[in-house]
Amino acid sequence: MSAFEPALIEAARVSAAWPFEEAKKLVARLQKSGKQEAVFETGYGPSGLPHIGTFGEVARTSMVRHAFQVLTDGAIPTRLIAFSDDLDGLRKVPDNVPNKELLARHLGQPLTEVPDPFGTHDSFGRHNNARLCAFLDQFGFDYEFKSSTDAYRAGEFDATLLKTLARFDQVMKIMLATLREERAATYSPFLPIHPKTRIVMQVPIEASDVAAGTITWSDPDTGERFTTPVTGGHAKLQWKPDWAMRWVALGVDYEMAGKDLIDSVKVSSQIARALDGTPPEGFNYELFLDEQGQKISKSKGNGLTIEEWLDYGSPESLALFMYSRPREAKKLHFDVIPRAVDEYLQFLGGYERQDWKNRLGNPAWHIHAGNPPAPELVAQGGTGENANRAQITFGLLLNLVAVANSEDKAVLWAFLQRYAPDVSAQTHPRLDALVGYAIAYFRDFVKPAKHYRLADETEREAFTALADALAALPADASAETVQDAALDIARAVPRYQNFQAKSATPERPAVTGEWWKAIYQVLFGEEQGPRFGSFAAIYGLENTRKLIAKALAGELLSEHEGFVAARKASA
């Protein structure tokens, strides 16, 4: 019995969505090799905590994995290995940990032998591994965690390590071609772990015994000579040879990496071939930029953390950001969050109306592994089947928060429920979360950046007429009715008339965007905003009339100037 609908599989085979393009490469790979399992991998360096890049790599890889499952009709088992390089030596003390002096005493030792400064696990590496798993579990990723320390010590890599030792000269030739002369003089792909100090040693190898599976080296400080097995966790590989060894030992078929690792992928691929392996499929994704267009750096702290994103936007909006244009550099800053939230809602809202071809190009399908939830709709005018049902946007909520002048969810829900009495936090939990995101984002970013202005004489007359038009409407007028009333006011004002539009006539001109821009600037202190009819219908027509009155009296401008002055004084 087919695991997926035939129409879905057929659409998948011709889909141009990038996860399917990647999955097709993997299908061809397995057809060529005859392998009956597809192994995906993502890597993690546990010297620091999981970050937004970790999420992006696992999310994108999971999208390719699901696309592969559809293309193969679920007939080929798949695994996603989240690999932690926790046998690596601690190179420096992170800034964001307690008990730094404790870590400083263990520099150079494997992360799984460095004490945990948080006091919750038997080592710093195990602590960060636990954080990684909790992080991945939080988002519901399906993965198999693998520790480098455990794999080395259990002998899982022994056969490939012995082959690396046997091909020592070939691996060295590949690596030496990439190194400066000074580094090449002391380089070795094997890093023995000092039996006394437990430091991961970066020393030249003086002799090797392939039959015994050992390397001989000297402590540069004491001159003492040691012979160390390359198996059983007594030594590890430098990271490029280690990456290649892992691909071969674990049979990795797919792994993506950042654009900054293009050369590393090439080198590791050469080493994998030298070990009789085939490098995995994958692609190099672009790196994120800060608001000035500079590359984000963990050491600089000029980026956006995953915790910060989730303070202001949903996990799905973050997944959409990762899905969209992965090979293009994108600005990762707070101002991209509202757009990502509303774009996700737009994709989710359109999904049910699409055929399979367009569904597979819809990010919502990939974000939700082929099973997007139904959008949370709110009736906008009319009753029963006559009601116009749509999602409440983040942009609309931001303006609702602004004019409600409250950071209390209950106040915002009072406005929403007056507009749609059957809607609640219980019936619309995602909308409830969205209200919370809007409150936080408005408080921290929107309110401080607002720029109100006074209405000029033409605008005062138009706004007064708009307030009168709203007073003439029934209190429960639909969003469309309110929008039409606002348009009719603007049609009578020469400044806003547009006779060039296709539908315009001398008797009924179209309306320019300057009308809406004036509303946003005077009433909301912004350059753009939500559809006015939808906003006024939810906020209430009488409340919207009061808002217009406050704007015309100059109160919105003076109140905001007072807020800005107080904020500067307290800074």
N, C-alpha and C positions, 0 to 999 in steps of 0.2 A: 504494500500500500504506500502511495506517495506521501512523503512528509509535508509537501507543500502543494498548493494549487498549481495545476499545469499552466494556467495563464500567467501565474506569477513567475514560474521558472522560465517560461518563454520570454517574458518581458525582461527578466534578469539577464538573459543571454545577449540581449542587444542594448542593455542599459549603458549609458555613457557616464553614470554617476561614478565618481572616483573610487569608492569602495569596491564596486563591481569590476572596474578596470584593473584594480590591484588583485582582486580575487581570481580574475581570468588568468593572470600570470601564474598564480599558484595552482590552478587547475591543470594548466599545461605542464607545469613542473612535475606534478604527481603522475600525470598520464605518461610522461617520459620515464620517470623512475620506477613506476609500478608500486610505489609506497602506498600503504593502506591507512595512513594516519597523517594528519596535517598538524604540525607543531608550530605554534606562534610563541614569540618571546618578547618581553619588554624588560629592560634593565633598570636597576635602582642602585644608587650609591648611598649606603646608609650612614655616611658621615654627617648627613643632615636630614631634616624632616622632609616628608613628601611635600611636593609643591605643585603649582598649577601646571607645570610642564609634565609632571608625572601623570596627572589626570589626563592631559591631552594625549599622551602617547598610548596609555591604556585604552582610552575611549576610542581613538582612531583605529587601533589594532583590533578592538572588539567589533568595530563596524565592518572591517575587512573580513574578519572571521565569520560574522553572520552572513555576509554576502556570499562567501565561499560555501557555507552550508546550504544556501538556497540554490546556488549554481549546481551543486552536486546532489541536490534533493535529499540532503541529510544522510547520504549513504556512506560518507567517509568521516570517521570520528575526528574531532579536533580537540586540541588542548592549548591553553594559554598559560605559559610559564611566566610568573613575575619573579625575576631572578635578582637576588640581593648579593652584591659583591662584598660581603661582610668579612671576608678573610683579608681584605685590603688593610694596609697599615694606616693608623690615624696620622694624618699629615699635619694638621693644625687644630687648635682648639676653637670650636665654633663660638660665635659671639652670643648666641641666643640660648645658652645652657647655664644652669647653676654649677657650683663647685668646679670652676674652671681649673683651679690649682690641682684638683684630683686628676683631671684629664691630662694636664701638662706633664704629670709624672709618668704617663704611659704613651707618649708620642712614639710613633713608629710601630707599635704593637698592633696585632690584628684587632679589628673593631669588636670582635666577639670575645676578646680577652681584656679589653679596656673596661674598667668599672663603670657602672651606670651612674652618671651624676644626678639622675632623678630618683635613684633608689628604688625603682620598681621592678627591675629585671637584673639578671646576673651579669649583664654586660651592656655597654653602650650600643653595640651592634644589635643585640636582641631587643633592646628598648625601641630602637628606630625601626626594626623589622615589624614589631608589634604595631607601631604607629602606621606603618605602610599597610598592613593587613586591615587594620581598623578603617583606614582611609579608603581602601578599595571596597571594603564591605559596605561602607556608608553609601556608596553609589551603586551597589548591587552588581558589581562586576563578577563574572564567572572566571576564576583563575586558579592556578595551582602555584602556591608559593614555594620557592626553592632557595635555600641558603647555600652560598658558596662554601662556607665553613663545613656544613654538614655533608655536602656533596663530595668535597675533597677528602674529608676524614672517613667517609663511608666507602671510599674506593670507587665511587661512581665515575670518576674521571681517570682512574688509573691507566686503563688501556690506552686512552688517547694521550695521556701524559708521557707514557713510555714511548709511544710513536713519535711524540714531539722531541723526546730525547734522542731517538734514533735518527730523526731528521734535523738534528740540531744545526748542522752547517747550512741547510737550506733555509731554515727559519732565520738564522743570523744574517744570511745574505739579503733576505727580504728586508729585515729591519735596519741593517746597517746603511742601506741605500737611502733611508729616510732620516738619518741622524747626523748631527754636526760632528765634526772630528773629535772634539773633546768628549762628547757623550758616547760616541761609538767606542772609544778606548776602554771604557769600563762596562759596557752594556752586556747584559745577559738576559735572555727571555725567562730564565728561572730565577725566582727570588726565594732563597732558603730562609726558613724561620729559625732564628738563632735559638739553639737549645737551652741557653742560659738566660739571655736577656729577653727572649721572646719577640725581639724586633724583626720585622720583615726586612731582610737585608738586600740592599742593592749593591751587589759586589760582583766582580768578574769571576767566571767559573774557570778554575785552574785545571780541572780534569773531569772527565765523565766516564762512567762505566755503563754502557748500554745493557750488558748482560745482567749486571747487578741492579740497574735502575737507580744509580746514584750520581751525585755531583760532588765535587770537592772544591772548597773555597776557604778563604782565610778572613778572620776578623781584622779589619783594618786598624782597630785601636789596640788590640793585644797581640796580634800576629798569630793567635792560636788557629790551628787548621782543623776543619771539620769535614766529614763526609756525610752527606744528607740524602736520604731517599727522596726521589721526586714524587713519590706516591704517598697516599695515606694522610695528606694534609701537612706533611713536613716541609713542603715548599709550595709556592704558588707561582703562577705565570704573571709576567707583566701584562698590562691590561689589553693591548692589541693582540698578542698571542693568546691571552686568556679568552678573549672574545671569540677568536677563531676556534680554539679548542672546545669551547662550550657549544658552538654551533655543530661541530662534528660529533661530540660526545652525546649531546641531547637530541641530535637529529632535527635541528631547528630549520623550518622551512620558510618562515617569514619573520622579519624584524625590521622596523623602520627606525630612522635616526634623524637627528637634527642636521641642518645644512652645514653646521660647523664640524660635523664628523665625516664629511664626504671622503676626505683623504684617509681617515682611519678605517672606514668601511672598505676602501680599496685595498689597504694593506692587510687587514684581517682576512679579506677574501682571498688574497694571494696565499696567506698562511694556511687557510682552510683547504685550499687545493693541494698545497704541499703535504697535507695530512690525509690526502685521498678523499677529502670531503667536497661537497658542493655548497658554496655560500648561499645563504637564504635569499629569497626574494624580498623586496621592500622598496621604500623610496625615502628620499631625504626631504623632510618638511622644513619650511622656513621658520626662522626664529621670531620671537615677538619683539616689538619696539615700544618704548615708553612714549609719553605724550610729545616729547621733542623729536621723536623719530630715531632715538638712539637705542642700540641693542640693550635688552634687559639683562642685568647682571645681578646674581644673588648677592655678591659681595657689595655692590653699590646700593642694593635695596631700592632700585628705581623702577620696580615693576609693581604688579598688582598680585597679591596673594590670593589663593583660592578661598581662604576665610573671608577676605574682604569682598570678593565677588559675591559669595553666598550671603553676605550681610545685606546686599542690595538687589540680588537677582536669583532666579531659580537655578537649580542644577541643570535643568533642560536648556536654559539660555546659555549656560557655559558650554554644554555639549554642542549646541548649535555653533557657537563661536569656534570650537575646535573642528567641527565638520566643514565649515565654509572655507574654501580656498586654502587648503593646507600648504600648498606650495608657494603661497604669496606671503611676504612679510606683512604683519598686521599690527596696528597699534593696540596694545593691551593696557587700557587705562580706564578710569572710572566712567568716562563719558561714553564708552561703547556699550555699557550695560543696558540702559533703557532701550536702545535700538534692538539689541539682541533679544531682550525679553519680548518686545512687541513683534519682532520678526518671527520668533518661535510661535507665538500665538497665531500669527497669520498663516504660517505653514500648517499648524495643527488644524486651524479652522477650515482650510481648503482640502484637507486630505480625503475626507469621505466622498467628496464630489469628483475625485479624480479616477481615471482608469489606471490599470497596473503600470503602464509605461510612465505616467506622470507621478504616480505614487513612489516609484523607485527613484525618481529624481527629487522627491520631497525629503528634506532633511529629517522631518519628523519620523519617517519610516526607519531611518538609520539610527536616530537617537534612541528610539524605543524598540530596537531589534525586531522590527516588522509588526509591532503591535501598539500603535499609538493610542492613547486614551481618547475618549470622546471629549471634545471641547466643552468647557463649562459655559453654557449660553445663558444670556439674560434677555428676557422679552423686552423689546423696545417699541411699545405702542401696540394697541389692539389686544385681542384676547384669543386664546385657543390657537387654531391654525392660522388665524389672520395676523398674529403677532410677528413682528420682525425680530428674530432672535439673533444675538451676536455676542461676542466676548467683550468684556470690559478691558480696555487697553491700559497699559502702564502709563502712557502719556496722559490719558484722561484722569487716572487716579492721582497723578502728581499735581495736576491743576485742582482737583477736588481737595486734596490735602492743603494746598496753598490757600484757597478761599475759605475752607472750613476753619483754618487757623488752629488746628488741633493735631496732636500726636497720639490721640487716643483712638484705637481701632474701633471702639464702640461708636464713637461719633461718626466715623466714616461709614460704618455699617448702617447707621440710622438714615443717612442720605440714600444709600443704596437700596435699603428696604422700603423706603417711601416710594422710590421709583419702581421697584420690583418686590412686592411684599412676600412673595414665595421664596425668595433667595435668602440664604443664611450662610454662616461660616460652616455649618454642618452639611448643607447641601452642596456648597461650592468651596471645598477646602483649599483648592489651588487659588481661587480668587481671594480667599482670606489671607493666604501667604503673600499674595501679590499686594494686598493692602499694607501688610507689614513692610514689605520691601519698599513700597512707595513712600511710606512715612519716613523710613530711615534715609532713603536717597534724597528726599526733599530737604530733610533737616540738615544733612551734611554737605550737600552740593548745590541744590537748586536755589534754596532761599538766599544763601549768601551771594549768589551770582545774579540775582534778579536786577533789572533796571527798569523801573516804572517811569513813565513820562505823563505829562498832562495832555489832555485832548486839545487840539486846536479848535477854532470856531466851527469849521465844517464838521469835524468829528463830534463836537458837543451836540450839534443839531441832529446828526445821524444817530448817536447813542440815545439821545432823548426820545427820538422816534422809535428806536428799537425797544426801549423800556415800555413805551406806550403800547407797542404791538404785542409785547409779551403779556401785558396786563389784559389785553383783549382775548387772549387764548385761554382755553380751559386749563385748570391746574394740572390735569393729567395728559396734556398734549404730548403726542409722540415726538421723538427726536427729529423725525422727518418734517413734521409740521413746524417745529421750532426753527429748523434749518431753513425751510421755505420762507418763513416770516422774516428771518434775518436777511435772506437774499432779496426779498421784495423791498426792504428798506433801502438797501444799497443800490438797487436798480434806479431809484429816483434821484440819486446823488451823482451829478456829472463826473466827479472825481473817480468814482468806482465803476462807471459804465464801460463796457467792453463791446464794441460793435463788430469786432473782427472775428469773434468766436463763431464757430460753424452754426450754432443754434440761435445766434442773436438776431433780433429783428428791431426795427426802429421803435416799435411799441414795447418790446420786452428785451432790453439789452442784457447781455451776460454781465457777470460781476468779476472784476479783477481781484487778484490776490491781495491787493493793497487794503481791501476792506477787512479781511481776516487778520492781516498783519497789524492793522490799527487796533483791532479787538485784543489781540494777544499782548501788544505792547502796553496798552492803557490799562486793561483789566488784570493781566497776569504778569506783567513785567518781563515778558519773554518775546523772542522773535517768531516763535511758532508754537503751536499747541494742538490739542485734540479738536475733533469736529465740534463746532460750537453747539449744534443742535443736541448732540449726545450729552455734552457737558451740562447744558442748561436743563435738560430733561431730568438728569440725575440730581443735580444740585437743587433743583426746584425753581420754578419761574419767578416766584416772589423773591427768593434769595438772590437770583440773578439780577433782578431789578434793583435790589438793595446794593449789590456789588457795583452796578453801573452808577448808582447815585454816589457811592463813596468815591469812585474814581473821578467823577465830574466835580466833586467837592475838594479834590486834592488829598483826600485822607489816605488812600492807598500809597501815594508817593511819600507823604510825610511819615506814615507809620514805618515804611521800609527804611527811610533815611534814619529814623530813630533806632531801628534794629541794627543797621550797619554801624552806626556810631557806638552803640553799646558793645557790639562785638569787637570793634577795634580797641575800645577802652579796656576790655577784659583780656585781650590777647597778650 
